Amino acid sequence: MKTRKIPMAAVSLLLFIVMLVSACSNEASPNNGNNKAADAPDATNANADTAVSQAFPRTVTSANGEEVTIAEKPQKIVLVHWGLTQDLLGFDLPSIAVTLPFTANPSFLDTEVYKPYVEKFDEVTVVGENTAVNLEALLQYEPDLILAGSVTNKDITEQLSQIAPTILIDEEKTNVWTDWQSVITQFGVILGQEELAKQTIDEFTAEVEQVKQQLSSVEGTVAYLQVRDKTIWLQGTNYAGDYYEPIGLKAPEEAKGDGIELTLEGLAAIDPDHLFLGYFNYNDKSLPALSDEWEKSEVWKKLKAVQKDQVYAINGELSYGYGPISRINGLKAIADALK
C-alpha cells in the first residue's frame, strides 16, 4: 500500500498551488499517463468496466445544493471524512486517497482484516488523520473527485472545491455514524455502482438473519463494553444496534440509547448475563486496558457473567467501527462466542 504524508502548508501557499495546478491543467493533454480511462480495460474486469462506463456522465446533487456533473468514471477519488473510510473500500476503483480515524502509521488498513480490501486498489494514499486533512498532500494526489461530509469537513469545503469537483454527503439528513447502508447507497449513486452497494447491504442482511438463527437459544441480557486504557464504555443501541435486537439479543436498560461510561460499581449494578469486552488493545497486549485492573477485584468476580464463564473478548477497534467491514466481522465474533 502506498501512503504519503506531507506537512500542512499555509493557506496562502495552498491557494497559490491551486492556481498553479489549474493553470497547468489547462495546458495539459486530457489523456496523460495518469488517466487510466484512456487505457484498455483489464479483460478480467471488462464486463464491470463496461457497466460502469455506461453509467456516465451523471449529475449528482451535493448537500450544499450544487449539482456536480461527473463526465466519466473517476480514476482517483479522495474521501476526506475519516469516519467513512471503510464504506468506500468495497467499491471498484483504481485509486483512492483517504483520511484515517487514528494514525497513518500504524494504520488499521495494514491489518489482516482490511488487506483483501486494500490490495485490490492500484494505490491507496493517506491525506490526513481524523478531521485534520493535509490539503497539500491532497493537491499532489491530483484527484478527479472529492467526497466529503457536510458537517465534518465544512471548514475546508471551499478549499476542496478549488482542487477538484467536490460532493458533500448531507450529515444532517443521514446519520453517517449509524446508517452505513445509506452512506454506501449514496456512494453507489455517485460512482455509478448502485448494484455493488446493494449487494453489500444484501450480504449484511443475510448475515444478520443467519446469526439470529444461530443465537435463538441465548437467554438473558448482553452487554458490549468498549475497553480503553483508562475508560470503559457500555455500547448503546444507538451505535451498536446491529448487535442487539436484530440478532435477537436483549440489551440492558442502561444500553438503550447512546450508552454510558462505566465504573466497576456501575457495571455490577447492570450485572449482565453475557459480557463482551471490546478491547482497543486487542492486537497489542503491551498496551494497557482498564479491565485488567477490574478483573482483580472481588466485585468483578461476583458478576453473573464472570461466574457463568460468559465473558468474551473481541476486537473493539474493529467490531465497533462504522461501516460494513466492522459490522460483519463483529457479527461473526459475537456468533462464534455465543453459539
Summary of the structure (lengths in Angstrom):
residues: 339
radius of gyration: 22.4
end to end distance: 36.6
largest distance: 73.8
contacts: 1066
relative contact order: 0.11
helix: 43%
strand: 18%
